[in-house]
Amino acid sequence: MACSLRFTSGATTLGILLGTATWWFLLSSGISLFRKRFRLRQMLIINRISGTLIALLGLASMAEGLARIIFHQSLL
């Protein structure tokens, strides 16, 4: 059981790492392809929207984790 849990944790961590790296690569590649078409003001707006979305997703994840700790809900 412990070995299975370690494998699942490792697979989850690897999945998050690969997903994050892929998202960053696609986002930065897409922006660099169209960079000359955007004005500085538009790039600033895109950066702020992206940063806000990432922050909101992080806060939602933290709130869910805290709620699970407080209310003792299982992860399954």
N, CA, C and O atoms as a printed pandas DataFrame, in Angstrom:
     atom_number atom_name residue_name chain_id  residue_number  x_coord  y_coord  z_coord
0              1         N          MET        A               1    0.832   -1.195    0.000
1              2        CA          MET        A               1    0.000    0.000    0.000
2              3         C          MET        A               1    0.875    1.256    0.000
3              4         O          MET        A               1    0.593    2.200   -0.738
4              5         N          ALA        A               2    1.935    1.280    0.819
5              6        CA          ALA        A               2    2.802    2.452    0.893
6              7         C          ALA        A               2    3.522    2.689   -0.418
7              8         O          ALA        A               2    3.704    3.834   -0.832
8              9         N          CYS        A               3    3.934    1.609   -1.078
9             10        CA          CYS        A               3    4.609    1.731   -2.371
10            11         C          CYS        A               3    3.658    2.311   -3.413
11            12         O          CYS        A               3    4.052    3.145   -4.228
12            13         N          SER        A               4    2.411    1.866   -3.379
13            14        CA          SER        A               4    1.406    2.368   -4.315
14            15         C          SER        A               4    1.148    3.854   -4.088
15            16         O          SER        A               4    0.991    4.619   -5.040
16            17         N          LEU        A               5    1.105    4.250   -2.826
17            18        CA          LEU        A               5    0.878    5.655   -2.496
18            19         C          LEU        A               5    2.046    6.517   -2.951
19            20         O          LEU        A               5    1.842    7.623   -3.450
20            21         N          ARG        A               6    3.287    6.015   -2.782
21            22        CA          ARG        A               6    4.448    6.755   -3.243
22            23         C          ARG        A               6    4.440    6.907   -4.757
23            24         O          ARG        A               6    4.773    7.971   -5.280
24            25         N          PHE        A               7    4.060    5.844   -5.463
25            26        CA          PHE        A               7    3.985    5.901   -6.925
26            27         C          PHE        A               7    2.935    6.910   -7.361
27            28         O          PHE        A               7    3.175    7.698   -8.276
28            29         N          THR        A               8    1.783    6.896   -6.720
29            30        CA          THR        A               8    0.709    7.831   -7.059
30            31         C          THR        A               8    1.145    9.267   -6.796
31            32         O          THR        A               8    0.869   10.155   -7.603
32            33         N          SER        A               9    1.817    9.499   -5.683
33            34        CA          SER        A               9    2.296   10.844   -5.367
34            35         C          SER        A               9    3.329   11.305   -6.386
35            36         O          SER        A               9    3.304   12.451   -6.834
36            37         N          GLY        A              10    4.231   10.411   -6.745
37            38        CA          GLY        A              10    5.249   10.751   -7.743
38            39         C          GLY        A              10    4.640   11.012   -9.104
39            40         O          GLY        A              10    5.035   11.947   -9.801
40            41         N          ALA        A              11    3.674   10.181   -9.484
41            42        CA          ALA        A              11    3.010   10.366  -10.777
42            43         C          ALA        A              11    2.237   11.680  -10.803
43            44         O          ALA        A              11    2.228   12.377  -11.817
44            45         N          THR        A              12    1.595   12.017   -9.700
45            46        CA          THR        A              12    0.859   13.279   -9.614
46            47         C          THR        A              12    1.807   14.467   -9.718
47            48         O          THR        A              12    1.541   15.419  -10.452
48            49         N          THR        A              13    2.900   14.409   -8.990
49            50        CA          THR        A              13    3.888   15.486   -9.037
50            51         C          THR        A              13    4.467   15.637  -10.440
51            52         O          THR        A              13    4.599   16.753  -10.944
52            53         N          LEU        A              14    4.808   14.527  -11.061
53            54        CA          LEU        A              14    5.337   14.565  -12.417
54            55         C          LEU        A              14    4.301   15.112  -13.394
55            56         O          LEU        A              14    4.642   15.890  -14.285
56            57         N          GLY        A              15    3.051   14.716  -13.233
57            58        CA          GLY        A              15    1.984   15.217  -14.092
58            59         C          GLY        A              15    1.800   16.718  -13.967
59            60         O          GLY        A              15    1.616   17.414  -14.966
60            61         N          ILE        A              16    1.850   17.214  -12.744
61            62        CA          ILE        A              16    1.726   18.658  -12.516
62            63         C          ILE        A              16    2.908   19.393  -13.132
63            64         O          ILE        A              16    2.736   20.432  -13.770
64            65         N          LEU        A              17    4.105   18.854  -12.939
65            66        CA          LEU        A              17    5.298   19.464  -13.505
66            67         C          LEU        A              17    5.227   19.509  -15.030
67            68         O          LEU        A              17    5.500   20.545  -15.636
68            69         N          LEU        A              18    4.864   18.393  -15.646
69            70        CA          LEU        A              18    4.783   18.352  -17.110
70            71         C          LEU        A              18    3.658   19.241  -17.642
71            72         O          LEU        A              18    3.818   19.910  -18.663
72            73         N          GLY        A              19    2.534   19.245  -16.953
73            74        CA          GLY        A              19    1.425   20.101  -17.376
74            75         C          GLY        A              19    1.774   21.574  -17.284
75            76         O          GLY        A              19    1.446   22.350  -18.181
76            77         N          THR        A              20    2.429   21.959  -16.215
77            78        CA          THR        A              20    2.837   23.347  -16.027
78            79         C          THR        A              20    3.866   23.761  -17.071
79            80         O          THR        A              20    3.780   24.844  -17.649
80            81         N          ALA        A              21    4.840   22.885  -17.304
81            82        CA          ALA        A              21    5.876   23.191  -18.295
82            83         C          ALA        A              21    5.277   23.303  -19.692
83            84         O          ALA        A              21    5.646   24.189  -20.463
84            85         N          THR        A              22    4.353   22.404  -20.014
85            86        CA          THR        A              22    3.694   22.453  -21.331
86            87         C          THR        A              22    2.887   23.729  -21.483
87            88         O          THR        A              22    2.958   24.391  -22.518
88            89         N          TRP        A              23    2.118   24.081  -20.457
89            90        CA          TRP        A              23    1.318   25.303  -20.509
90            91         C          TRP        A              23    2.221   26.522  -20.692
91            92         O          TRP        A              23    1.929   27.383  -21.522
92            93         N          TRP        A              24    3.305   26.607  -19.937
93            94        CA          TRP        A              24    4.223   27.732  -20.042
94            95         C          TRP        A              24    4.847   27.798  -21.429
95            96         O          TRP        A              24    4.956   28.878  -22.009
96            97         N          PHE        A              25    5.254   26.658  -21.963
97            98        CA          PHE        A              25    5.851   26.616  -23.298
98            99         C          PHE        A              25    4.847   27.081  -24.353
99           100         O          PHE        A              25    5.190   27.895  -25.209
100          101         N          LEU        A              26    3.615   26.577  -24.304
101          102        CA          LEU        A              26    2.607   26.971  -25.285
102          103         C          LEU        A              26    2.247   28.453  -25.165
103          104         O          LEU        A              26    2.106   29.148  -26.171
104          105         N          LEU        A              27    2.101   28.923  -23.948
105          106        CA          LEU        A              27    1.752   30.327  -23.734
106          107         C          LEU        A              27    2.864   31.245  -24.217
107          108         O          LEU        A              27    2.602   32.211  -24.934
108          109         N          SER        A              28    4.094   30.957  -23.835
109          110        CA          SER        A              28    5.202   31.826  -24.237
110          111         C          SER        A              28    5.481   31.726  -25.737
111          112         O          SER        A              28    5.833   32.721  -26.370
112          113         N          SER        A              29    5.326   30.529  -26.305
113          114        CA          SER        A              29    5.514   30.381  -27.760
114          115         C          SER        A              29    4.440   31.134  -28.536
115          116         O          SER        A              29    4.733   31.812  -29.521
116          117         N          GLY        A              30    3.202   31.008  -28.085
117          118        CA          GLY        A              30    2.106   31.714  -28.754
118          119         C          GLY        A              30    2.260   33.220  -28.691
119          120         O          GLY        A              30    2.025   33.918  -29.677
120          121         N          ILE        A              31    2.652   33.712  -27.546
121          122        CA          ILE        A              31    2.847   35.151  -27.400
122          123         C          ILE        A              31    4.019   35.625  -28.255
123          124         O          ILE        A              31    3.940   36.682  -28.882
124          125         N          SER        A              32    5.104   34.855  -28.287
125          126        CA          SER        A              32    6.257   35.287  -29.082
126          127         C          SER        A              32    5.940   35.276  -30.580
127          128         O          SER        A              32    6.480   36.093  -31.326
128          129         N          LEU        A              33    5.081   34.372  -31.025
129          130        CA          LEU        A              33    4.690   34.348  -32.438
130          131         C          LEU        A              33    3.905   35.607  -32.826
131          132         O          LEU        A              33    4.066   36.145  -33.921
132          133         N          PHE        A              34    3.067   36.053  -31.916
133          134        CA          PHE        A              34    2.197   37.192  -32.210
134          135         C          PHE        A              34    2.662   38.486  -31.552
135          136         O          PHE        A              34    1.924   39.471  -31.543
136          137         N          ARG        A              35    3.859   38.498  -31.010
137          138        CA          ARG        A              35    4.343   39.639  -30.237
138          139         C          ARG        A              35    4.341   40.938  -31.041
139          140         O          ARG        A              35    3.975   41.987  -30.512
140          141         N          LYS        A              36    4.736   40.884  -32.287
141          142        CA          LYS        A              36    4.815   42.102  -33.098
142          143         C          LYS        A              36    3.432   42.651  -33.444
143          144         O          LYS        A              36    3.299   43.817  -33.815
144          145         N          ARG        A              37    2.417   41.821  -33.323
145          146        CA          ARG        A              37    1.051   42.276  -33.607
146          147         C          ARG        A              37    0.415   42.980  -32.409
147          148         O          ARG        A              37   -0.574   43.697  -32.557
148          149         N          PHE        A              38    0.983   42.774  -31.232
149          150        CA          PHE        A              38    0.439   43.390  -30.029
150          151         C          PHE        A              38    1.193   44.669  -29.692
151          152         O          PHE        A              38    2.411   44.752  -29.852
152          153         N          ARG        A              39    0.460   45.642  -29.232
153          154        CA          ARG        A              39    1.083   46.854  -28.708
154          155         C          ARG        A              39    1.437   46.613  -27.248
155          156         O          ARG        A              39    0.966   45.657  -26.631
156          157         N          LEU        A              40    2.264   47.481  -26.711
157          158        CA          LEU        A              40    2.704   47.338  -25.330
158          159         C          LEU        A              40    1.513   47.330  -24.368
159          160         O          LEU        A              40    1.496   46.555  -23.412
160          161         N          ARG        A              41    0.535   48.173  -24.611
161          162        CA          ARG        A              41   -0.650   48.244  -23.743
162          163         C          ARG        A              41   -1.415   46.914  -23.762
163          164         O          ARG        A              41   -1.878   46.446  -22.722
164          165         N          GLN        A              42   -1.544   46.319  -24.935
165          166        CA          GLN        A              42   -2.245   45.041  -25.045
166          167         C          GLN        A              42   -1.477   43.931  -24.319
167          168         O          GLN        A              42   -2.078   43.073  -23.673
168          169         N          MET        A              43   -0.157   43.956  -24.430
169          170        CA          MET        A              43    0.655   42.970  -23.719
170          171         C          MET        A              43    0.495   43.115  -22.205
171          172         O          MET        A              43    0.441   42.120  -21.482
172          173         N          LEU        A              44    0.421   44.348  -21.738
173          174        CA          LEU        A              44    0.224   44.595  -20.314
174          175         C          LEU        A              44   -1.116   44.026  -19.853
175          176         O          LEU        A              44   -1.201   43.419  -18.785
176          177         N          ILE        A              45   -2.150   44.220  -20.648
177          178        CA          ILE        A              45   -3.482   43.701  -20.301
178          179         C          ILE        A              45   -3.462   42.173  -20.278
179          180         O          ILE        A              45   -4.004   41.556  -19.361
180          181         N          ILE        A              46   -2.841   41.568  -21.284
181          182        CA          ILE        A              46   -2.742   40.104  -21.332
182          183         C          ILE        A              46   -1.985   39.580  -20.108
183          184         O          ILE        A              46   -2.397   38.595  -19.495
184          185         N          ASN        A              47   -0.884   40.236  -19.756
185          186        CA          ASN        A              47   -0.104   39.813  -18.589
186          187         C          ASN        A              47   -0.912   39.927  -17.300
187          188         O          ASN        A              47   -0.849   39.043  -16.445
188          189         N          ARG        A              48   -1.658   40.995  -17.161
189          190        CA          ARG        A              48   -2.462   41.175  -15.949
190          191         C          ARG        A              48   -3.583   40.153  -15.862
191          192         O          ARG        A              48   -3.854   39.619  -14.786
192          193         N          ILE        A              49   -4.237   39.874  -16.980
193          194        CA          ILE        A              49   -5.302   38.869  -16.988
194          195         C          ILE        A              49   -4.730   37.493  -16.655
195          196         O          ILE        A              49   -5.295   36.762  -15.841
196          197         N          SER        A              50   -3.617   37.144  -17.279
197          198        CA          SER        A              50   -2.982   35.840  -17.016
198          199         C          SER        A              50   -2.568   35.715  -15.559
199          200         O          SER        A              50   -2.809   34.686  -14.927
200          201         N          GLY        A              51   -1.951   36.752  -15.027
201          202        CA          GLY        A              51   -1.524   36.734  -13.630
202          203         C          GLY        A              51   -2.693   36.622  -12.670
203          204         O          GLY        A              51   -2.618   35.912  -11.667
204          205         N          THR        A              52   -3.774   37.327  -12.982
205          206        CA          THR        A              52   -4.969   37.267  -12.138
206          207         C          THR        A              52   -5.568   35.869  -12.149
207          208         O          THR        A              52   -5.941   35.345  -11.099
208          209         N          LEU        A              53   -5.662   35.257  -13.333
209          210        CA          LEU        A              53   -6.209   33.903  -13.425
210          211         C          LEU        A              53   -5.350   32.903  -12.659
211          212         O          LEU        A              53   -5.879   32.042  -11.955
212          213         N          ILE        A              54   -4.050   33.009  -12.791
213          214        CA          ILE        A              54   -3.157   32.103  -12.071
214          215         C          ILE        A              54   -3.302   32.294  -10.560
215          216         O          ILE        A              54   -3.343   31.320   -9.809
216          217         N          ALA        A              55   -3.379   33.544  -10.121
217          218        CA          ALA        A              55   -3.544   33.824   -8.689
218          219         C          ALA        A              55   -4.877   33.285   -8.173
219          220         O          ALA        A              55   -4.934   32.707   -7.087
220          221         N          LEU        A              56   -5.944   33.471   -8.942
221          222        CA          LEU        A              56   -7.260   32.969   -8.522
222          223         C          LEU        A              56   -7.280   31.447   -8.435
223          224         O          LEU        A              56   -7.845   30.885   -7.497
224          225         N          LEU        A              57   -6.671   30.788   -9.401
225          226        CA          LEU        A              57   -6.603   29.325   -9.350
226          227         C          LEU        A              57   -5.790   28.850   -8.143
227          228         O          LEU        A              57   -6.146   27.864   -7.498
228          229         N          GLY        A              58   -4.711   29.550   -7.848
229          230        CA          GLY        A              58   -3.912   29.214   -6.672
230          231         C          GLY        A              58   -4.687   29.412   -5.380
231          232         O          GLY        A              58   -4.637   28.573   -4.481
232          233         N          LEU        A              59   -5.401   30.524   -5.291
233          234        CA          LEU        A              59   -6.208   30.785   -4.092
234          235         C          LEU        A              59   -7.325   29.762   -3.937
235          236         O          LEU        A              59   -7.603   29.314   -2.825
236          237         N          ALA        A              60   -7.974   29.385   -5.047
237          238        CA          ALA        A              60   -9.035   28.378   -4.990
238          239         C          ALA        A              60   -8.474   27.039   -4.528
239          240         O          ALA        A              60   -9.099   26.335   -3.734
240          241         N          SER        A              61   -7.307   26.699   -5.023
241          242        CA          SER        A              61   -6.674   25.437   -4.618
242          243         C          SER        A              61   -6.310   25.460   -3.137
243          244         O          SER        A              61   -6.513   24.473   -2.430
244          245         N          MET        A              62   -5.777   26.576   -2.672
245          246        CA          MET        A              62   -5.426   26.700   -1.262
246          247         C          MET        A              62   -6.678   26.646   -0.386
247          248         O          MET        A              62   -6.665   26.016    0.672
248          249         N          ALA        A              63   -7.748   27.295   -0.813
249          250        CA          ALA        A              63   -8.994   27.291   -0.042
250          251         C          ALA        A              63   -9.569   25.881    0.040
251          252         O          ALA        A              63  -10.062   25.469    1.090
252          253         N          GLU        A              64   -9.506   25.142   -1.066
253          254        CA          GLU        A              64  -10.000   23.760   -1.051
254          255         C          GLU        A              64   -9.171   22.902   -0.106
255          256         O          GLU        A              64   -9.718   22.117    0.668
256          257         N          GLY        A              65   -7.861   23.050   -0.167
257          258        CA          GLY        A              65   -6.994   22.280    0.728
258          259         C          GLY        A              65   -7.232   22.618    2.183
259          260         O          GLY        A              65   -7.256   21.728    3.033
260          261         N          LEU        A              66   -7.407   23.895    2.480
261          262        CA          LEU        A              66   -7.687   24.320    3.850
262          263         C          LEU        A              66   -9.029   23.782    4.326
263          264         O          LEU        A              66   -9.158   23.338    5.467
264          265         N          ALA        A              67  -10.032   23.826    3.444
265          266        CA          ALA        A              67  -11.350   23.305    3.816
266          267         C          ALA        A              67  -11.271   21.810    4.106
267          268         O          ALA        A              67  -11.922   21.318    5.028
268          269         N          ARG        A              68  -10.478   21.092    3.324
269          270        CA          ARG        A              68  -10.337   19.650    3.574
270          271         C          ARG        A              68   -9.635   19.392    4.900
271          272         O          ARG        A              68   -9.970   18.433    5.595
272          273         N          ILE        A              69   -8.683   20.216    5.258
273          274        CA          ILE        A              69   -7.998   20.046    6.533
274          275         C          ILE        A              69   -8.938   20.367    7.685
275          276         O          ILE        A              69   -8.997   19.626    8.667
276          277         N          ILE        A              70   -9.668   21.458    7.569
277          278        CA          ILE        A              70  -10.555   21.901    8.641
278          279         C          ILE        A              70  -11.701   20.916    8.848
279          280         O          ILE        A              70  -12.035   20.575    9.982
280          281         N          PHE        A              71  -12.297   20.461    7.757
281          282        CA          PHE        A              71  -13.471   19.606    7.848
282          283         C          PHE        A              71  -13.130   18.112    7.746
283          284         O          PHE        A              71  -14.033   17.277    7.690
284          285         N          HIS        A              72  -11.834   17.771    7.723
285          286        CA          HIS        A              72  -11.338   16.395    7.738
286          287         C          HIS        A              72  -11.925   15.552    6.614
287          288         O          HIS        A              72  -12.281   14.393    6.828
288          289         N          GLN        A              73  -12.029   16.118    5.433
289          290        CA          GLN        A              73  -12.533   15.345    4.293
290          291         C          GLN        A              73  -11.371   14.599    3.666
291          292         O          GLN        A              73  -10.243   15.093    3.640
292          293         N          SER        A              74  -11.649   13.425    3.170
293          294        CA          SER        A              74  -10.614   12.642    2.528
294          295         C          SER        A              74  -10.341   13.199    1.126
295          296         O          SER        A              74  -11.161   13.932    0.573
296          297         N          LEU        A              75   -9.212   12.852    0.573
297          298        CA          LEU        A              75   -8.831   13.348   -0.757
298          299         C          LEU        A              75   -9.502   12.533   -1.856
299          300         O          LEU        A              75   -9.444   12.933   -3.019
300          301         N          LEU        A              76  -10.121   11.433   -1.545
301          302        CA          LEU        A              76  -10.753   10.602   -2.568
302          303         C          LEU        A              76  -12.209   10.886   -2.706
303          304         O          LEU        A              76  -12.884   10.267   -3.529
